[in-house]
Amino acid sequence: MNLQISGHHIEVTPALREYVENKLDPVIRHFDKVTGVNVVLSVEKLKQKAEVTVHVPGKDMHAEESGDDLYAAIDTLFDKLDRQVQKYKQKIQDHHRGEKPTLEVAE
């Protein structure tokens, strides 16, 4: 898995990096086919903003959150992302269960 954490008008400190990695762990545990994750942390005037894009086979999931506190925005962001990943995983599993066996025509 490729993890890229970048900051826009903010320095990504080791503490921020570790916090994001710890929040990402449950998402990865729920869906183990994640190929890449891009996280962008930014500051716009008084708003702290966090964005994440998760790349999985067949789909890219994106979530963003902003607030007064960057850590709170990261928490909410990964809660949103976790719901998206679980929904996508359930959708994939349901489609595989719904497959009907093909009937062979005897001649």
C-alpha positions as CSV (number, residue, x, y, z in Angstrom):
1,M,0.0,0.0,0.0
2,N,1.3,3.4,-0.9
3,L,0.6,6.2,1.7
4,Q,1.2,9.8,0.8
5,I,0.6,12.5,3.4
6,S,1.1,16.1,2.3
7,G,0.3,19.5,3.7
8,H,-0.9,22.7,2.1
9,H,0.1,25.8,4.0
10,I,1.0,23.5,6.9
11,E,4.0,21.4,7.9
12,V,3.2,17.7,8.4
13,T,4.8,17.0,11.7
14,P,5.7,13.5,12.8
15,A,2.8,13.7,15.4
16,L,0.3,14.5,12.6
17,R,1.7,11.8,10.4
18,E,1.4,9.2,13.2
19,Y,-2.1,10.3,14.1
20,V,-3.2,9.9,10.5
21,E,-1.6,6.5,10.2
22,N,-3.3,5.3,13.4
23,K,-6.7,6.5,12.1
24,L,-6.1,4.8,8.8
25,D,-5.4,1.3,10.4
26,P,-9.1,0.4,11.0
27,V,-10.0,1.3,7.4
28,I,-7.2,-0.9,6.1
29,R,-8.4,-3.7,8.3
30,H,-11.9,-3.6,7.0
31,F,-10.8,-3.7,3.4
32,D,-7.4,-5.2,2.7
33,K,-7.3,-4.5,-1.0
34,V,-6.3,-0.9,-0.7
35,T,-3.6,0.0,-3.2
36,G,-3.0,3.6,-2.3
37,V,-4.0,6.5,0.0
38,N,-3.5,10.2,-0.5
39,V,-4.0,12.5,2.5
40,V,-3.9,16.3,2.2
41,L,-4.0,18.5,5.3
42,S,-4.5,22.2,4.7
43,V,-5.2,25.5,6.4
44,E,-7.3,28.2,4.9
45,K,-7.6,31.3,7.1
46,L,-9.1,29.9,10.3
47,K,-10.4,26.6,8.8
48,Q,-8.4,23.4,9.2
49,K,-9.2,21.0,6.3
50,A,-8.4,17.3,5.8
51,E,-9.0,15.3,2.6
52,V,-8.3,11.7,1.8
53,T,-8.6,9.6,-1.4
54,V,-8.4,5.8,-1.1
55,H,-7.6,3.8,-4.2
56,V,-9.1,0.3,-4.3
57,P,-9.4,-2.0,-7.4
58,G,-12.4,-0.6,-9.4
59,K,-13.0,2.6,-7.4
60,D,-11.5,5.6,-5.8
61,M,-13.2,6.9,-2.6
62,H,-12.8,10.5,-1.5
63,A,-13.8,12.2,1.7
64,E,-13.1,15.7,3.1
65,E,-13.8,17.5,6.3
66,S,-13.1,20.9,7.7
67,G,-13.4,22.5,11.1
68,D,-11.7,24.6,13.7
69,D,-9.5,21.8,15.0
70,L,-7.4,19.7,12.6
71,Y,-7.4,16.6,14.8
72,A,-11.3,16.7,15.1
73,A,-11.5,17.1,11.3
74,I,-9.3,14.0,10.9
75,D,-11.4,12.0,13.3
76,T,-14.6,12.9,11.4
77,L,-12.9,12.3,8.0
78,F,-11.9,8.8,8.8
79,D,-15.3,8.0,10.3
80,K,-16.8,9.0,6.9
81,L,-14.2,7.0,5.0
82,D,-14.7,3.9,7.1
83,R,-18.5,4.0,6.3
84,Q,-17.7,4.4,2.6
85,V,-15.3,1.4,2.7
86,Q,-17.7,-0.8,4.6
87,K,-20.5,0.0,2.2
88,Y,-18.3,-0.7,-0.9
89,K,-17.1,-4.0,0.6
90,Q,-20.7,-5.0,1.4
91,K,-21.7,-4.1,-2.2
92,I,-18.9,-6.3,-3.6
93,Q,-19.9,-9.2,-1.4
94,D,-23.6,-8.9,-2.3
95,H,-22.9,-8.9,-6.0
96,H,-20.9,-12.1,-5.7
97,R,-23.7,-13.8,-3.8
98,G,-26.2,-12.8,-6.4
99,E,-24.6,-14.6,-9.2
100,K,-26.8,-17.3,-10.7
101,P,-25.3,-20.5,-12.0
102,T,-25.5,-20.9,-15.7
103,L,-27.6,-23.8,-17.0
104,E,-26.2,-26.0,-19.6
105,V,-28.5,-26.9,-22.4
106,A,-28.4,-30.7,-23.1
107,E,-28.8,-31.5,-26.8
